[in-house]
Structure formats: C-alpha cells, structure tokens
Amino acid sequence: MEINGEVVSDIYDYADMDLSEATRKALAHKGYTRATAIQGGAIPFFLQWRDVVAKAPTGTGKTYAFGIPMVEHVDPESDQIQGLILAPTRELALQIRDELRDLCAFRDGVRVVCLYGGQPIDKQITQLKHNPQIVVATPGRLMDHMKRRTVRLDGVQTVVLDEADRMLDMGFIQDVTRILDQIPHRRNLGLFSATISREVMDISWVYQRDPAEITVRPVEDNRPDIQQYQVELAGREQKLDTLLALLQAGGYERAIAFCNTKNMADRLAGLLQMRGVTCQAIHGDIQQRLREQTLKRFREGKLQVLAATDVAARGLDIDDVDAVFNYDVPDEQEAYVHRIGRTGRAKKHGVAYTLVATVTESVKMRDIARNTRMDIRLLKYDQDGCLTLVDSAPGGEHPA
C-alpha cells in the first residue's frame, strides 16, 4: 500500500487503533480482528478529519474504511444529519446502510437511513422524520428530497463518495457538485473507488484540501483469490451446455452469470430454468422490489444462478459467490475486473470462467489479459469432448 506516494505496511489490527468500545464490540461480533490495508490506511486520517482519496480493488473493505470513523464521530444525542454517503446504485446504498447498522449494533440512538429511487418517497420522508445521524443515498433521490426540503444537510460534517468513478461515469457529476455546494460546514470529504478517473480528480481539486492519497494495489494479500479461466468454444451454441457442465463439475451452489444485454440475461435465465437450474435475471428494467426479492433469494441459497447485466457487477454485497461466469465477454476491461470481483471476497477462494466463442470475443480477452496482467488460464475441448487446460494463457504473456 502507498500513502502519499510512500510504501507502507499493509498489516493493521483494530486493537491498535483508537476505537471506542462500542465499535470494538461490533467488529468482534462480526468476527473481525485485523483491518484490511485500505482500512488501516484510511481510518486514522478520517479520525483526524482529513480529506482522503482512496483507490483500492473491489472487495477490500472500503465500506468499513470510511464507515468506522464516521460512526466514531457521530453524536447520538444530536438530531442533525452528521454523515452523508453517496453511492451510484441503490444496491450499493442498501449494502452500505446494512454494514453501518452492523457497526452501530452496540450504540444506542444512532440511526442510519437509506434514500434511493424505486422506493416510495413518502416512506423515506417518514424515516427522515426520525432524525437520522447518517444518510446513505443515491444522488438523484437525495436531490429529490432536497428540492422537497425533506432533508437538511447543514449539519453534515463528513461526506463520502463511494464508487466515485462509477457515479460520475453514470452522469451524476452535476447532482454531486450541487449536493456538495449545499453542505456549508463539511469538515472532510472522502473519495473511494477502484479506479481514479480524471473526473474524480476534478472533484478532489475543487472540494478537497490537502487530501491523503491512499493506493492499495491488487497484489499479494490485497488481490482477491480468484482463479480465472478462458474457455474457448467452437460457437455460441456451446455456451449453455458448457455453463451447465462447469456448474455441475464444480458443485457451485451460488454463481453469477454476466451478460452484456438485458435481453440476453432474460434469455439465459429462461434457458437455465428449462434445464432445471434455479435461476432469475437481474437488470435495470426489473422493478426495484423484484430485484431486492431476487437478491434476497440468491443470498439465502434459494437460487443457484443469478443471470445479470453489469448493473450487478458493482455494489452487491454477496460474500459467498462460488463462481462467476462471463457468458458474454464484456466490452470494457474495467467491467471484467468488477464482474470477477463478485467472487473471491472476504478472503475466500473464487473462480471465474469467461466463455469465448467468436473471434471478436477472443480479441477482447487478449486485450483484457494484456492490460490487466492477470493470470487467465486457457481451457479447450479436446477431441474426446473433455475440457482440458492448455499450457499458455491468452496473449502468451502469463504462464498457466
């Protein structure tokens, strides 16, 4: 890990941090004793009210990196909103809310509310009337509340933009800047993301003061334990049978199959259902209530496969996904990284398969392997119809 350009230790224990007894109990209740690198790097700066720009791979514990100090700073006796977290998707916002509530399990009087589109706004107005100290929100829905004057941000001290690059890529930059402009007494701002884009740095230059810059590189212990395979096929007609064969051979109880389009996600879900696999699709055209029901069933183990578009690649807190399948090769390298990041979380082993059936898909994967420098092993069907590991990975740069 690097802090302000200097390489520092990645090993931190919560016991060595200046944390309250309530936070220590909450962490112990979750079974956590050692902080991740991004937590060890960011928490001390947040506790000192410093601005932070943090870059770390998906699944490395960014939520607790800003959540722990935010909870530590909250005054439970106050009726004002003191902490604000903006997230690009409702799924990520709900995940953050749940994790913060876990952190507050041994704190009386600390209330956390989540504001997001797709839920009746009247219900959220009722929750806001209970005077929460922390609000987690998507930018668009928070702007709706601000226009209705159902939320006041003049008491906010800490603001965090989680998945900042994704949020700005989705076109929320005007909403984000308007929100920041309405927080006159902000003491610190945190920008957290897996990648730091030019737009993120623009926000930093305008709204931060001498920020601590923390970079956790995807190497060694910080790199998720994900075995990656590229499966070369003769044509798209082989994809379904190959997916089914890999599911059975691996004994995977919980897997996500990513598709590039909503139509393909729906089709794949239907095809898997016809083959006796419990599966449902999740994408942007599905109503929020149904999406939440689907995710609940998946977390509970009632669905073996989730057929998803990239709306699910970021922001879903599902720690025990056994395998990820790229049924379609993603169009962008960043999408590949975030897709496979759904497995191998919380220090668990994961596996990712990318099904390649056309020259175009093969070219995409060659570029992904070259640019990410990941060890992607190659599988092919032999003449007996068995999947066999080939000696070299795509592009010939990384040995198997």
Secondary structure, 3 states (H helix, E strand, C coil): CEECCEECCCCEEHHHCCCCHHHHHHHHHHCCCEECHHHHHHHHHHHCCCCEEEECCCCCCHHHHHHHHHHHHCCCCCCCCCEEEECCCHHHHHHHHHHHHHHCCCCCCCCEEEECCCCCHHHHHHHHCCCCCEEEECHHHHHHHHHHCCCCCCCCCEEEEECHHHHHHCCCHHHHHHHHHCCCCCCEEEEEECCCCHHHHHHHHHHCCCCEEEECCCCHHHCCCEEEEEEECCCHHHHHHHHHHHHHHHCCCCEEEECCCHHHHHHHHHHHHHCCCCEEEECCCCCHHHHHHHHHHHHCCCCCEEEECHHHCCCCCCCCCCEEEECCCCCCHHHHHHHHCCCCCCCCCEEEEEEECCHHHHHHHHHHHHHHCCCEEEEEECCCCCEEEECECHHHCCEC
